[in-house]
Amino acid sequence: MPDTPSKSPRPKSTKIIPEYRVISYVEAYDSHVHSAKSYYPNGPIIVRLANHINSTCDEPKLNIRLVYKDNKMQPINFDYAIPDFNFCKQGNDSKNLIEIYPLERRFFLVRYVQIVNESRQEMGLIVDWDGQIFRELTLSTDTSELGEAIINSNPQRGFIWINFIPNNILRWTNFSAPNDENLFTQETTKESELSGQNYKVFPTLDGGYGIVSAGQKPDATENVEEVPIVPLWEVTVKFIRPYTGEITKPSVIYSITTQVIDINIEVCDYAYDLPGLACIIRIQHTDGSISYVKIQFLSNGSTKNTVKIAFDGSLVDYIYPLHNGGYIFSVNSNKVEVNFTGNIYDSNGKWHVVWDCPKMYGQTITPHGVFPNNTVWMFFDGYYQSETSYPDTWTFMTATINELPQPSVNEYNNLNINATNPTIDGVFSTEIETETRSINITYSNTILLSTGNISIFQYEQDDEDNLILRQSYQTKSPKVTLSPDKRTITLNVLNHTFNMPNSKYTVVIDDDAVKDLSYEEPLMGISSNIWRFSTDNKQNIQEELKSQEHALVRLTSDASKNFDNLDFHQQSEFVQNLLHYLAKCVPVPQERMRTNSHSQWDPDVDSKQILLKFRILAVKDEQDISVNNIIQTLDEMIRDREISPISHYPYTALLDSTYGFRRKKNVWEKYDFKLLAFGATLLLLGILAIFSYKKYEDGNCFVAFKVLLIALDFGLDLAFVLAHSRDVLHLYIPSLLTFIIPLGLNTLITFFILIRELSNNTRFYKWFRTYHNVAAIFTVCSIADVDSLTMINSKLAGLDAFDAPISPGTEKWIFIVSIWNFIIEDTPQLIIQIIYIIYSVNYSIIPFLNLVSASLLWICIFFGRSYHMFLRYQDRHQVYQTTIRTPSSWLSQERHQDNSRHVNSGVNVGVDGGSNNNNGGRRNNDVSEYQPLERRSSVPLYNSSLGPFDDAMGIGVAGPSNNNRTRSGSGGISYELIGSEHGNTNTSASGNVNNGYERFYGNDKTLEMKYNV
């Protein structure tokens, strides 16, 4: 049956005058309220002011204000050179070329027109509330009809820009939402054919968009008598599906079989009190009457029902849906005492009450709107109820409608929700009495879980307009459970979510978080600042860490590769940004967290991943969050990154969720028993060396201790190169070079020494054949450090196996190479270990033991060699007393009385049996068998394996050099005759050891100098 306009009269009902609040603002110049819009659930409203130059143009300056519900006003300092013609009306069109659209919180879009290559284009500026230009956009290149921005039901998903172009084509482009991270995307432009020029695009609760169009059916005949059942006019709907952008086929949701003049789509929105969508259309009939019809339909395109609205046919200015059900029809009033009238209808189209707005002087057409809590807002020029003109003043008024179609007001602004726990303005207890914490939401009807998110935000202490995300996840997450009656959902929250005592929180439920079970239609959620509550004033996690602590994070494999490709400055900037967002996630003042921007590869995983270290400073106030709490909070957030704010920020999203935020343990905490075992081993070796020295004073036990250190250090060097040399990014090559080059050098020198000794030293060859196993062991050890060969002639424990007769030349080679090892191996490796401990972020046991062994070895070598060189230097200038045994022919008294020795200064010692002169020589009249002398030795007096020792009889020094153990000395020795019995104490004699004297050790260690005759 065709729709006809309703002629039923309205009942005579009382009119209501709402309670209202008014505030006026004075500008520094003439200002008029040009436009005002608000897509934010609870404000602010973006107001554009204009200073009229003439009847067609305004001053070419964009004056924007933010006005809040509490009457606070914030000017936006916007400075951008928009072409002047945008501030003028174009032709007969009264539309302004400049339009402002609120976007995601803290951003708005400014549309204007710009001439590019003699053609007009629609341009856009995305601006933040501080007036900073975020992005410049090209919105459309076809300006045959100006476009419009349609904001998504979830503003975080962005908006679409639509344009109606010739041939009933609708073109749109999807833009992402601007954000603080400067991320922005623009998708490919798409088109769709409409059934008529009257259309309305609106957001749907599932994150998509609906396109409703009305027009004549092209193939319909106007002869109703011939085809009475064929519709002449149709209202169809298409949907742009979320995420995929798929466009559905048109579905007819309303049709008229009678002839009408026109159908206009007034408003399309959610059906707030019922599942589904709703549009109100205005039908202009051929008899001049006007009727309004409400069409209820579902997101699959099927129609639920249609409702005729009992309206008297007055010209409607605007229709506002009410969140608590019903509509307000705003009508301009000709009455002196009333500015405009609002007729309130319920969801079934029945008239409820008349709402009159008091008279406001100023401009006739007043920008106005309705907040979700049924608060009407409006603006006008001048002062309220003052006929005097005040061109520099404008006024903001809000009014609350108390008389509503629903029997009671729903404080959640959502008729689908009955109750929550905690309640609005309630207190959430942070005392942990159960293993999990939870919050509950109870719905009016049965529901099923959908894809929308439920998010918990914390209000910033100093700025409640700034919300800090604490937790967010889909209702299909395992942490959300649906009650058996399918009416209550329970959300298990993380322990860190309410970690701040005496703090305020709000819960945001996205549209399409749940669906109506009967129709499977998305249900509306709860916006921010509605479900508010606070935590109690109890600190659950006691402060266990009174001082600062360090903690570690690990980047993912891909993030680690990208990090490695950055230069040092970029890496430092990356770490600082990561620190900023980690502090924001807790939340904690950034001053409580520090970093030195150092990094290292994690040696505990096969994949190359970067470790970073952060320092958390100790608390200064009892109300501050504890160090332990910060570490636990970040650890839990990173491990549960899918539902925590970690995944919402660009830098924290790069952290490895399997690693978390780990408190860095010191080496003792990690390896206490291993370190005790290592220290006990070194102590035991030292004690054994001391006892061995006490028992065998001839042996050099220090060499044994040093060789053990060499072997230990070599093993740790090898382990470090294989396992940790890549940890610090720039230490790998130096570590490799200081290991390989000395290894090759020592290998070559070791084989050179062995071949030389075996070829030239018969006594060593005999020892080598006898103790080849010992020789083989220390040959292998000497590959690590040639100084290990000194072990085989150390006389350790008095064993012949450690008494190899090494020649003095070999000792010299060993000494020189050990010095080079100290320069090119021991010192660089110690420096590498010091650099490693400074720049590494996670110190482990191998580098620690390597540092200990390298330090001990460096100290032993440095002081040992220094002492060695000191003794060499001292022995070059010190006089040692010895004895000379006369030749056997001197032992007879007769020969002793008759023979004489000539000692000539500066010449070899010789014997002249037939002469006795006083010029440099004298007769030996002493009956003693020995001649005391002072000995100045030019041969080495210190040997690393034997060391110096005094003659047991006090007659000389049993030389520390192995040269003294041979009967055929080499090199010159000078002697000076002493004693009063010699007469001339200043006469000196010098000569070759083989020229006049032989030297050897007797069994009593006496140095015997035999005279050759």
FENGI-V165312 format. One record per helix or strand. SS is the DSSP state (2 for helix, 1 for strand). FROM is the first residue (numbers start at 0). TO is the last residue. If there is no record, write none. Layout:
SS FROM TO
SS FROM TO
This chain:
1 14 15
1 18 25
1 31 36
1 44 49
1 51 51
1 56 57
1 62 66
1 72 75
2 83 86
1 87 87
1 89 89
1 92 92
1 98 101
1 106 115
1 118 127
1 132 139
1 147 150
2 154 156
1 158 164
1 168 174
1 185 185
1 189 192
1 197 202
1 208 215
1 232 239
1 246 246
1 250 255
1 259 269
1 276 284
1 289 296
1 302 308
1 317 320
1 326 331
1 337 344
1 350 357
1 367 369
1 374 380
1 392 399
1 416 420
1 425 427
1 436 442
1 446 448
1 452 458
1 466 473
1 479 481
1 487 492
1 503 508
1 513 515
1 521 521
1 525 525
1 531 534
1 548 554
2 556 563
2 567 585
2 589 591
1 592 593
1 598 600
1 609 615
2 626 638
2 644 647
2 651 653
1 654 654
1 661 662
2 666 694
2 700 722
2 731 759
2 761 769
2 771 783
2 785 792
2 795 797
2 799 801
2 807 838
2 844 874
1 879 884
2 887 890
2 892 897
1 899 901
1 909 910
1 920 922
1 929 935
1 948 949
1 956 957
2 961 964
1 971 976
2 979 981
1 987 991
1 996 1000
1 1006 1010
